[in-house]
Amino acid sequence: MSTITRPSLNKVAGWQLVFISLLSIVLLPFGWGTSVSVWVGAMIHIIPHAWFAKIAFKKVGARQANGVVTDFYLGQAVKFLLTAVLMLLALRAATSIDIKIVMISFVAMFPIYLILVAKVLRQQWA
């Protein structure tokens, strides 16, 4: 029996999706391209982080320590690769989106992600 529970980081991705969907709707009066660009940039951040959380926290417990470390390395590698591929796809689609807004949205998701992770972990461990 393990006393360490899996962090519920899927809540973080869910809250990020809610936030970015609402923001994209609010930005619609500024143009479809702006709204989609913000959404695309955020998704380039959300998808790889959600995938990392899924892979990295598959196993828990001291008996599975080697597997946990392996899953963290695999999750990190897949996250970097997935981020690069999604960014490349966004750059190729740059005719219909504003790449500056995509990059700003991508970078802006990091503090939001960190705040949400801290909140979820604080609630889980309280």
N, C-alpha and C positions, 0 to 999 in steps of 0.2 A: 504494500500500500504506500502510495506516495503522499507526502504532506505538501509538496509544492504543486500548486495548481497552475494550469495554463492561463496566461494572461488573455483576457478577452479583447484582443486587438481588432477583431472583426467589427467591434463597436466603433472603433476609431475610423475605419474605412467607411462605415455607414454614416457617421456624422459628417465626414468630409464630403461624401456624395450629396447629402442633404444640403450642406452649406453651399457647395459649388453649384448645385442645381438652382437653388434660390437666387444666388448671385447672378448666374447666367440669365435667369428670367428678368431680374431687376435691370440688367444691362441691355436688354433687348431694344429699348428706345434709342440707344447709342448705335445701333446697327447690328444686323445679324452676324456679320463678320467678327465684330468685337465680342459678342456673346459666345460665339462658337470658339473663338481663340482662347478666351478665358477658360472655357470648359475643357478644351483639348490640353492646354498646359497643366491644368489640375489633374486630369486623368493620367497624364504622363507621370505624375508623381504618385497618384493613388494606386494604380494598378500594380506597379512593381513592389511597393511597400506592402500591399495586401498579400501579394504572392509570397514575399519574404516571411511574413507572419505565419502564413499557412504552412510553409515548409519548415521554418526554424522551430516552431513550437509544436511539432508533431509528437515528439517524445518528451517525457519528463521523468525525473527521478535519478537517483545516484547510480543505479545499476545500468542506466542507459547513457551515461556521461559521454562515452565515445561517440555514440550515435547522435547525441545532441550537438556536439561540437561539429561533427560531419555535416549535420543538417544546417547548422548556422553558416558554415563555409559554402555549402551548396546554395542555400537561400541567398546569401550575399552575391555570389557569382551570377545567379539567375536574375537578381534584382538589377545589377549593373548592366547585364546584357539586355534585359527587357527595357530598361530606361533608354539605352542607346538605340535600340531598334525603334521604339516608339518616337523618340526624338527625330530619328532619320525619316520616319514616315511623315511626321509633321512638317519637316523641312521640305520634303518632296511635294507636299500638298500646300505649300506656302502661297500658291496662286490664289487660294480661296480663304486663307487665314492670315492674320498679321503675326509674323513670327516673333516680333518684339513683345507683343501682348502674351503670346504663348510662353515665352521665357520668363516674363514677369510673373505670370500666374504660377508657373512651375516652381519658381524660387519662393513665392509668397506662401506656398503650401507647406514649406518646411516648419516655420514657427507654429502654424496652425496644427500640424501633425504633432509636434513636440508638446504643445499645450494639451491636446486631446489625450495623448499617451499618458502624460503625467496625471491627468484627471481620472482616466480609467484605472490606472494602477493604484492611485490613492484610494479610490472607491473600493477596489477589489481587496486591498490589503487592510482596509479600515475595519 
